[in-house]
Amino acid sequence: MISQSNWLRVTPSENIPSLEGRSVQIGGREIAIFNLHGRFVTIENKCPHKGGPLCDGIVSGTTVVCPLHGWRFDLDTGLAVRASLPACVTTFPTRVEDGVILVDIDHGSRIESEETAASSLAQIRLQD
């Protein structure tokens, strides 16, 4: 069975400055798109700890810090980094085509363990 992707055109890439995030509402979901020096990644915009808007967090490397209580999330895997409890947010496939950011909202993924995250991160780095 072939998986169909539903790539949605979201915004010109120039609308998201480097090392910042922006919130977007798509199909009843609020997502956050981040610019990591020209590589764009998308996660759900709600911290599982207290619901903080992750798009407003400080980006460092490939992580973002929730502005409410300081939980940090890996933007490639969605996993919380050194959180007091295991937590994760959904990540969404993202690409840039002709200067426009596209997101596949139907194929978000949620990694529940660090072991799975390590394997997924290795795949992401192979694609870069």
N, C-alpha and C positions, 0 to 999 in steps of 0.2 A: 504494500500500500504506500503510495506516495503522499508525503506530508505537504499540504499547501500552506504557504506563508502569506500573511496578510500585511505587507509592508505599507505603513501609512506615512505620508509626507507630513512632517511636523513643523519644521522651521528652517530657515537658512542657517547654516553653521555659524555664520558671523554673529548671530544673535546671542550666542553663548560664549562669553569671554573665557580665555584659558584659566583653568583651575577654579571654575565656578560652576554652579548648577542652576537649572531653571525648572520650575514646576509647570507641568502640562496636564490638562484633563483630557483623557481619551477614552471614549466608550465607558463612562462611569468609573474609570480608574484614574487616580492621580499618580503620575509618574514624575521622576526627576531625571533630567538629562544633564550629564556632566561632560565638560570638555577637559580632557587630560592631555594638554599640549597638542591638540589636533586629533586626538583619538577620542571618540565619543562613546559613552556608556550610559545605560539607562537602568534605573532601579525603581522599585515602588517608593513613593515619597513619604512613607509613614514609618517612623521608628517603632519597632514592636515593643519597646520598653514603656514609653509614655506618649507615643503618637506624635513625636516631634517632626517638623518638616525638614527632612534631610537635605532638600535643595538649598536650605539656608545655612548648612553646616560648612565648616572650614575643610577644604580639600588639601590633603598632603600626600604626595606620591599617588598611590591608587586607593586611598581611603578617604572617607568623609566622617566628620565628627558631628553627631547629633547636637543641635544647638541647645536642647533642653537639659540634658543630663550627662553629656559627654561620651555616650556610647559611640564607638568607632566601627564603621563597616567597610569591608573590602568591596570596592566598586566592581571588581571583576567577578567575584563569587557570590556576593551578597551576605557573606558570613560576618557576624560580629567578631571583632578582634579584641581579645582579652576582656570579654564581658564577664560579669559575675554569673550569668546564666547563658546556656547555649541559645543563640538567637540568629535569625537570618531574615533577609528581605528578598523579594523576588527580583531577578534580573531579567532584562529583555534584550533580545537581539537588536543591534543598532548598527546602521551603516550610513555613509554619506555618499550621495549620488548627485553629481552636477551641483555641488555646493549646498545641497539640501539634506537635512538629517531625516532618516527614515527609521521607524521603529516597528518591529513585529510584535504587537501587543498580544496576539493569540498564542505565542510560543514562549512565554515567560517561563523561567525555571527557578526552582527553589532548592538550594543545596542544604541538606540537613546535617551533614557531618564534615569534619575537617578532612577526613580521608577522601571523601568524594570531591571535596573542594580542591585538594591537591591535584587530583587527576584532571579535573575540569580546567584548572589554571594552567596546567601543562599543555593542554589542548589549545587554550587561548593563545599562549605564547608561541606555539608552533605556527599559528595562523598569522601572527604579526610579521 
